């Protein structure tokens, strides 16, 4: 008799557990249903037209590309900055002291930018950062001319411009057209070398001294390792070293000047 009562009580406990499990399962299912609906609503609000291909294409069309800079745009900007300053990212004032040769510079910048598939506004920004458009500029390191071409980079232009170790400095100092031709070629070479980032570049992979210098600079200035595309080219143009008189924020300086130039060209 007692065994039957115990068996009946055990079945009752099992029934209660089953009922409890069913109730919990129902509650969980309801909660999951509600949560799922909320998630769907969230993503629907976040991406309201994800399923509408035509609307996506419309959105892409609405994103206006950067205006192509013409020779006339360059001349307009250069004439404006003959009399006005533009501050780079460090607050240093830059201008374009092109005198009566603004039209010549504009023509050369456009010509060689197109030849090397560069943005002319970036090239002009480099010139303003490097020399304030003063063709007779010579730095303490004996870099010369509008684009401040130095002893370690001029040789890339030997074939195109007929330069020699005896004549390169005088030629690039006195001839603005050849200076721009050489400077843009150097910038394009730096782009090809570093466009995927310094870690992927040949110098970093093959030159122990270069790699050591870059690693030291990145330790001190971590943002150096993020440079890619034209930013990496600009860093390479100025040099990856970050000691002595190197311009740590060269890329940021040129980019800010270039942004101002584009606004002025409109």
C-alpha positions as CSV (number, residue, x, y, z in Angstrom):
1,X,0.0,0.0,0.0
2,X,2.7,2.4,0.9
3,X,4.6,1.5,-2.3
4,X,1.6,2.5,-4.5
5,X,1.2,5.8,-2.7
6,X,4.9,6.5,-3.2
7,X,4.6,5.6,-6.9
8,X,1.7,7.9,-7.4
9,X,3.5,10.7,-5.7
10,X,6.5,10.2,-8.0
11,X,4.3,10.4,-11.1
12,X,2.8,13.7,-9.7
13,X,6.3,15.2,-9.3
14,X,7.2,14.1,-12.8
15,X,4.0,15.7,-14.2
16,X,4.8,18.9,-12.4
17,X,8.3,18.9,-13.9
18,X,7.0,18.3,-17.4
19,X,4.4,21.1,-17.0
20,X,7.1,23.4,-15.7
21,X,9.4,22.6,-18.6
22,X,6.5,23.2,-21.1
23,X,5.7,26.6,-19.4
24,X,9.4,27.6,-19.5
25,X,9.6,26.5,-23.2
26,X,6.6,28.5,-24.1
27,X,7.9,31.6,-22.3
28,X,11.3,31.2,-24.0
29,X,9.6,30.8,-27.4
30,X,7.5,33.9,-26.8
31,X,10.5,35.9,-25.8
32,X,12.5,34.7,-28.8
33,X,9.6,35.6,-31.0
34,X,9.4,39.1,-29.6
35,X,13.2,39.5,-29.7
36,X,13.4,38.3,-33.3
37,X,10.8,40.8,-34.3
38,X,12.7,43.6,-32.6
39,X,15.9,42.6,-34.4
40,X,14.2,42.6,-37.7
41,X,12.7,46.0,-37.0
42,X,16.1,47.3,-36.1
43,X,17.8,46.1,-39.2
44,X,14.9,47.2,-41.3
45,X,15.3,50.7,-39.9
46,X,19.1,50.5,-40.3
47,X,19.0,49.3,-43.9
48,X,15.5,50.2,-45.1
49,X,16.2,49.5,-48.8
50,X,18.5,46.6,-48.7
51,X,16.3,44.5,-50.9
52,X,15.7,47.2,-53.4
53,X,18.5,47.1,-56.0
54,X,17.3,50.1,-57.8
55,X,17.3,52.2,-54.7
56,X,20.9,51.1,-53.9
57,X,22.0,52.2,-57.4
58,X,20.2,55.5,-56.9
59,X,22.1,56.0,-53.7
60,X,25.4,55.3,-55.4
61,X,24.6,57.8,-58.2
62,X,23.8,60.4,-55.5
63,X,27.3,60.3,-54.2
64,X,29.0,63.0,-56.2
65,X,32.6,62.2,-57.2
66,X,35.4,64.6,-56.5
67,X,35.5,67.4,-59.1
68,X,38.3,67.0,-61.7
69,X,40.8,69.8,-61.3
70,X,41.5,71.6,-64.5
71,X,44.4,73.8,-65.5
72,X,42.1,76.8,-65.1
73,X,41.2,75.7,-61.6
74,X,44.8,75.4,-60.7
75,X,45.5,78.9,-62.0
76,X,42.6,80.3,-60.1
77,X,43.7,78.7,-56.8
78,X,47.4,79.8,-57.3
79,X,46.4,83.4,-58.0
80,X,44.2,83.4,-54.9
81,X,47.0,82.1,-52.7
82,X,49.4,84.6,-54.0
83,X,47.7,87.1,-51.7
84,X,46.2,84.8,-49.1
85,X,47.6,82.2,-46.7
86,X,46.5,78.7,-45.9
87,X,47.3,77.0,-42.6
88,X,48.5,73.4,-42.6
89,X,47.7,71.0,-39.8
90,X,50.5,72.4,-37.6
91,X,49.3,76.0,-38.1
92,X,52.1,77.0,-40.3
93,X,51.0,79.5,-43.0
94,X,51.6,78.5,-46.6
95,X,51.0,80.4,-49.8
96,X,51.8,80.3,-53.5
97,X,54.4,82.9,-54.4
98,X,54.4,82.0,-58.1
99,X,54.8,85.7,-59.3
100,X,54.3,86.0,-63.0
101,X,54.8,82.3,-63.6
102,X,51.6,81.0,-62.2
103,X,50.2,80.0,-65.6
104,X,53.4,78.2,-66.4
105,X,53.3,76.3,-63.1
106,X,49.6,75.4,-63.6
107,X,50.2,74.0,-67.1
108,X,53.2,71.9,-65.9
109,X,51.3,70.6,-62.8
110,X,48.3,69.6,-64.9
111,X,50.5,68.0,-67.6
112,X,52.7,65.9,-65.4
113,X,49.9,65.0,-62.9
114,X,47.9,63.5,-65.8
115,X,51.0,61.8,-67.1
116,X,51.6,60.1,-63.7
117,X,48.0,59.6,-62.9
118,X,48.1,61.9,-59.9
119,X,45.6,64.4,-58.5
120,X,46.8,67.9,-59.6
121,X,45.5,69.4,-56.4
122,X,47.7,67.1,-54.3
123,X,50.7,68.0,-56.4
124,X,50.0,71.7,-55.9
125,X,49.6,71.1,-52.2
126,X,53.0,69.4,-52.1
127,X,54.5,72.4,-53.9
128,X,53.0,74.8,-51.4
129,X,54.1,72.7,-48.4
130,X,57.6,72.3,-49.8
131,X,58.4,75.7,-51.2
132,X,55.5,78.1,-51.1
133,X,55.7,77.9,-55.0
134,X,59.1,79.6,-54.9
135,X,61.2,78.1,-57.6
136,X,64.6,79.2,-56.2
137,X,64.1,77.5,-52.8
138,X,67.1,75.6,-51.5
139,X,66.8,73.7,-48.2
140,X,69.4,73.1,-45.5
141,X,69.7,69.6,-47.0
142,X,70.3,71.1,-50.5
143,X,67.0,70.0,-51.8
144,X,66.0,72.3,-54.6
145,X,63.1,74.0,-56.4
146,X,59.4,73.9,-56.3
147,X,59.1,70.3,-55.2
148,X,62.3,70.3,-53.2
149,X,64.0,67.4,-55.0
150,X,66.9,66.0,-53.0
151,X,70.2,64.2,-53.7
152,X,68.7,60.8,-52.9
153,X,65.8,61.0,-55.3
154,X,66.8,63.0,-58.5
155,X,68.3,60.0,-60.3
156,X,64.9,58.6,-61.1
157,X,64.6,61.4,-63.7
158,X,67.9,60.9,-65.4
159,X,66.5,59.2,-68.5
160,X,63.5,61.6,-69.0
161,X,65.3,64.8,-68.3
162,X,68.9,64.1,-69.2
163,X,70.2,64.9,-65.7
164,X,73.8,64.2,-64.6
165,X,75.4,64.3,-61.2
166,X,77.0,67.6,-62.2
167,X,74.0,69.3,-63.6
168,X,70.9,68.0,-61.8
169,X,70.7,70.5,-59.0
170,X,71.2,73.6,-61.2
171,X,68.8,72.3,-63.8
172,X,66.0,71.5,-61.3
173,X,66.5,74.8,-59.5
174,X,66.4,77.0,-62.6
175,X,63.8,75.1,-64.7
176,X,60.4,74.9,-62.9
177,X,58.9,72.7,-65.6
178,X,61.6,70.0,-65.2
179,X,61.3,70.3,-61.4
180,X,57.6,69.5,-61.6
181,X,58.2,66.8,-64.1
182,X,60.8,65.1,-61.8
183,X,58.8,65.7,-58.6
184,X,55.7,64.1,-60.0
185,X,57.6,61.1,-61.2
186,X,59.1,60.7,-57.8
187,X,55.7,60.9,-56.2
188,X,54.3,58.3,-58.6
189,X,57.2,56.0,-57.8
190,X,56.5,56.4,-54.1
191,X,52.9,55.6,-54.7
192,X,53.8,52.4,-56.6
193,X,56.2,51.4,-53.8
194,X,54.0,52.1,-50.8
195,X,50.4,52.2,-51.9
196,X,49.6,48.9,-49.9
197,X,51.3,50.2,-46.8
198,X,54.9,50.3,-45.7
199,X,54.9,46.7,-44.4
200,X,54.2,45.4,-47.9
201,X,56.8,47.5,-49.6
202,X,60.0,46.2,-51.0
203,X,62.3,48.4,-48.9
204,X,60.7,47.2,-45.7
205,X,61.0,43.6,-46.7
206,X,64.6,43.8,-48.0
207,X,66.4,46.6,-46.3
208,X,67.3,46.0,-42.6
209,X,68.3,49.6,-41.9
210,X,65.1,51.0,-43.5
211,X,62.9,48.4,-41.6
212,X,64.6,49.3,-38.3
213,X,64.0,53.0,-38.8
214,X,60.4,52.5,-39.8
215,X,59.8,50.3,-36.8
216,X,61.3,52.8,-34.4
217,X,59.1,55.6,-36.0
218,X,56.0,53.5,-35.7
219,X,56.7,52.8,-32.1
220,X,56.8,56.5,-31.4
221,X,54.2,57.5,-34.0
222,X,51.8,54.6,-34.5
223,X,49.7,56.3,-37.1
224,X,52.6,55.9,-39.5
225,X,51.6,52.3,-40.1
226,X,48.1,53.3,-41.2
227,X,49.3,55.2,-44.3
228,X,48.1,53.6,-47.6
229,X,47.5,54.8,-51.1
230,X,48.4,58.5,-51.7
231,X,49.0,59.1,-48.0
232,X,51.7,56.4,-48.1
233,X,53.1,58.0,-51.2
234,X,53.3,61.4,-49.5
235,X,55.0,59.8,-46.5
236,X,57.5,58.2,-48.8
237,X,58.1,61.4,-50.7
238,X,59.0,63.2,-47.5
239,X,60.8,60.2,-46.0
240,X,59.8,57.6,-43.5
241,X,62.3,58.6,-40.9
242,X,61.0,60.5,-37.9
243,X,64.2,62.0,-36.4
244,X,66.2,65.2,-36.8
245,X,64.2,67.7,-38.9
246,X,61.8,65.2,-40.5
247,X,58.3,66.5,-40.8
248,X,56.3,64.1,-38.7
249,X,52.9,65.5,-39.8
250,X,53.9,66.0,-43.5
251,X,51.0,63.9,-44.8
252,X,48.4,65.7,-42.6
253,X,49.9,69.0,-43.7
254,X,49.6,68.3,-47.4
255,X,46.1,66.8,-47.0
256,X,44.8,69.8,-45.2
257,X,46.2,72.2,-47.8
258,X,44.8,70.1,-50.6
259,X,41.3,70.2,-48.9
260,X,41.5,74.0,-48.8
261,X,42.6,74.1,-52.4
262,X,39.6,72.1,-53.5
263,X,37.3,74.4,-51.7
264,X,38.9,77.4,-53.3
265,X,38.7,75.9,-56.8
266,X,34.9,75.6,-56.7
